[in-house]
């Protein structure tokens, strides 16, 4: 199999049943935040989490673990929302 055939595109992810995200099986994605429609990518060396919307343009913006916990619990929002 060629490498270019193995790449999952954004349209592939949209066609998942019930809006399921194929990347949820990755250990560097926070399920609680991903379920809220966020990128939820965790920078493993620092524990910081991207709180931008899923499939955002540009680089991730990583926030402290406490900020991510607050957003996941609904106690805070991300600036600019």
MITORKE-402827 format. One line per field, with one value per residue (C-alpha): residue number from 1; residue in three letters; x negated, y negated, z. Coordinates in Angstrom, 3 decimals, padded with zeros to 6 digits, always signed. Example, Ala and Ser with C-alpha at 12.3 -4.5 7.8 and 13.67 -1.06 7.14 Angstrom:
2
num	[1; 2]
residuo	[ALA; SER]
px	[-012.300; -013.670]
py	[+004.500; +001.060]
pz	[+007.800; +007.140]
//
This chain:
81
num	[1; 2; 3; 4; 5; 6; 7; 8; 9; 10; 11; 12; 13; 14; 15; 16; 17; 18; 19; 20; 21; 22; 23; 24; 25; 26; 27; 28; 29; 30; 31; 32; 33; 34; 35; 36; 37; 38; 39; 40; 41; 42; 43; 44; 45; 46; 47; 48; 49; 50; 51; 52; 53; 54; 55; 56; 57; 58; 59; 60; 61; 62; 63; 64; 65; 66; 67; 68; 69; 70; 71; 72; 73; 74; 75; 76; 77; 78; 79; 80; 81]
residuo	[UNK; UNK; UNK; UNK; UNK; UNK; UNK; UNK; UNK; UNK; UNK; UNK; UNK; UNK; UNK; UNK; UNK; UNK; UNK; UNK; UNK; UNK; UNK; UNK; UNK; UNK; UNK; UNK; UNK; UNK; UNK; UNK; UNK; UNK; UNK; UNK; UNK; UNK; UNK; UNK; UNK; UNK; UNK; UNK; UNK; UNK; UNK; UNK; UNK; UNK; UNK; UNK; UNK; UNK; UNK; UNK; UNK; UNK; UNK; UNK; UNK; UNK; UNK; UNK; UNK; UNK; UNK; UNK; UNK; UNK; UNK; UNK; UNK; UNK; UNK; UNK; UNK; UNK; UNK; UNK; UNK]
px	[+000.000; -001.299; -001.609; +000.615; +003.465; +003.245; +003.850; +007.206; +008.700; +011.121; +013.903; +013.183; +013.570; +016.882; +018.277; +017.855; +021.126; +022.682; +019.913; +017.358; +013.773; +011.318; +008.524; +010.149; +008.195; +004.989; +003.670; +002.825; +006.481; +008.618; +011.990; +013.869; +012.810; +013.070; +016.691; +017.249; +016.002; +012.511; +009.171; +008.173; +004.644; +002.376; -001.300; -002.552; -005.851; -004.082; -000.511; +000.855; +004.027; +005.257; +008.686; +009.346; +012.262; +011.822; +010.031; +008.939; +006.684; +003.111; +001.119; +002.532; +002.768; +001.869; +003.268; +002.304; +003.916; +005.985; +007.418; +008.342; +009.985; +012.014; +013.204; +014.086; +016.128; +017.873; +016.360; +014.476; +014.355; +011.459; +010.702; +012.109; +015.169]
py	[+000.000; -003.429; -005.957; -008.507; -005.964; -005.551; -009.218; -010.035; -013.234; -015.600; -014.316; -010.753; -011.865; -013.571; -010.352; -008.453; -007.224; -009.512; -012.070; -009.770; -010.957; -008.321; -010.026; -009.313; -006.080; -008.143; -008.643; -012.272; -013.309; -014.265; -012.595; -014.993; -018.034; -016.257; -015.498; -019.258; -019.798; -020.906; -019.890; -018.406; -017.496; -017.077; -018.018; -015.001; -016.429; -019.388; -018.155; -021.255; -020.875; -022.667; -024.149; -025.451; -024.073; -020.785; -021.173; -024.727; -026.590; -027.236; -025.786; -024.514; -026.875; -024.878; -025.759; -024.666; -021.459; -023.385; -025.631; -022.561; -020.950; -024.118; -024.271; -020.561; -021.045; -024.125; -026.440; -028.542; -029.429; -030.102; -033.756; -034.816; -032.548]
pz	[+000.000; -000.882; +001.911; +000.169; +000.203; +003.966; +004.784; +006.353; +005.031; +006.714; +004.451; +005.635; +009.245; +008.466; +007.030; +010.293; +011.831; +014.440; +013.901; +015.558; +015.429; +014.238; +016.208; +019.584; +019.806; +020.041; +023.549; +022.793; +022.301; +025.311; +024.818; +027.105; +025.073; +021.725; +022.558; +022.828; +019.259; +020.188; +018.694; +022.073; +020.973; +024.008; +023.827; +025.738; +027.083; +028.736; +029.231; +027.524; +025.424; +022.303; +022.978; +019.469; +017.419; +015.579; +012.219; +013.043; +010.656; +011.666; +014.538; +017.791; +020.756; +023.841; +027.271; +030.778; +032.064; +034.639; +031.907; +029.846; +032.890; +033.527; +029.913; +029.937; +033.113; +031.711; +034.333; +031.756; +028.090; +025.791; +025.047; +021.691; +021.800]
//
